[in-house]
Structure formats: structure tokens, C-alpha cells
Amino acid sequence: MIKIIRGVYGHYVTDQNGKSRVVARDKHSDPFELTPEQEARLVSQGVARYVDNAETGAAPIGFDEQPPEPNELPEGVVGIPEYSEDMTVKELRDIGKLCGLTFKVGMTKKEMVDALDAEIEGNMVDYDEVVNGEADGEDAPSFDATEAVL
């Protein structure tokens, strides 16, 4: 079981009618369960932390270390839930709100999705690039054994 601690995560939920939809989860949401692989990925990226069922903040045995803080991530959204024109206007507005957007009354779902696309594209940060130091557009230096200094 995990709790989101940074950004927003799109969690697929299936209702009793079998219809699947995306629910935005953030630091204000209750803990939820995913597959062990998905939970480990979110924890390793610094987006979530493990919690026990009673929400005491204690991690399961073997998972008591928190991941390192990612470097130079912008304030706000770290993970974006999946969204589409098939969602309700309220769901799109909630995702927009989490991204810092407000939608005018009367906007169509297509306009909302286009605005979300533009916002996300403009603020997207690749976590792997930031952690591996490649976010500045330069490749990491490479060295071979002949360049070793003793």
C-alpha cells in the first residue's frame, strides 16, 4: 500500500458496472494499492511512500528507507494521470486544477484536453534525465582505462 507524497498519479479504477476510469491521486488522497512493481516504481521515483494499512506512516519490513529526493524537479506536478475526452468535465477540471489550470465556463472537453496537453508539454521533466544529469542537453562524459589517473 502506498501514499502519494509528490505530484499527481492517475490511478485506474473499475466501478461495479465494469467501467474503467482514471482517478487523480495526490498527497491529499487516501493510501491505495497497486501491483508490487508499480508501487516500487513510484516509491523509487520519489512520488510515493509505503504505508501500512492503518496509515501510521510505518513502512513494511524491508522498505523502511525512503528514496532520495530527485534533483531540480519543478514545483507542482510530477506525475500526470491519463486523461481523455471520454472523461467527465468534472474529472478534467480536477486534473486541470492539480496542474494549476482553470478552465472557462463553456469550454468543450476537447479544449480542456488540448489545454492540458499544452501545459504538460511545456512543463514536462524527464525524471531519468534529471537524476542521471542529462537534463542540460549534454551527454555524460565517458572515460576509458587509458585515461585513468593514478
Secondary structure, 3 states (H helix, E strand, C coil): CEEECCCCEEEEEECCCCCEEEEEECCCCCCECCCHHHHHHHHHCCCEEECCCCCCCCCCCCCCCCCCCCCCCCCCCCCCCCCCCCCCHHHHHHHHHHCCCCCCCCCCHHHHHHHHHHHHHHHCCCHHHHHCCCCCCCCCCCCCHHHCCC
